[in-house]
Amino acid sequence: MTPGDDRKRLLDETVVPSEAFTTPVSSASGGLRIIDSRDLLAGQSSLLIRHLGEVYRLQTTRQGKLILTK
């Protein structure tokens, strides 16, 4: 078992219902959605995002910046 296997198993077992994001999503010009990072992180300092079969980590720094890593 590799570290990636653990991460994949965690993602497969962790499902956040869509109603967990109750904050209305605003529209920006050009039709792009704006989602507040506090809504995504929900009080945590990081979260895992699955995109096209790959797992990424979104995390905040002490300075309040966001880092997305693969």
N, C-alpha and C positions, 0 to 999 in steps of 0.2 A: 504494500500500500504506500503511495506517495503522498506528500503534503497536498497536492492537487486533488487527490481522491477525497481527503477529508473535507476540503473546501466544497467540492461538488456535492458530497453527501449532505453537508450543512445546507447548501442552497436548495437541494431537492426536498429537504425536510422542513424548510422555513418558508412559509407562505404568508404573506401579508395581505389581508383582504383589501379590496379596493376602497371600501368604505373607511379604512383607517386614515385615508387622506381626505379629511373633511373640509380643509381650507379651500375656498374657491380658487380655481386657477384663472389667472388673468391672461388676457391676450395682449401681446405686444404688436406693434406695427409689423406687417408682413405675415401675420397669422401664426407667429411663433408663440408657444406657451411659455409662461413664466411660473416656475414652481419654487417656492421659498426653500432654501437649503435646510432650514429648521424643520420643515415638514418632512423632508426626505430622511433626515438623520434622527428625528424623533427623540432628541435628548441623548443620543449616543455620539461618540466621537468618530465612528466610522461605520460603513455599511458595505456589503458586497453587492455588485451589480453583475448580472449575467447578460452578455451581449453576444449574439451569434455563436453561442457555445463556449465562449471564453468568459472567465471570471475576472472582474476588476474590483479594486477596493477604492472607495471614495472616503477620504478622511480629512478632518480639520487639523490645522496646526495650532500651536499656542498663540500665534499671531492672528488667528482667525481666517487664514487662507485655506483654500481647498486643494487637495492633491488627489489625482486619479492615477492609480498604478495598476499594471497588469500582473 
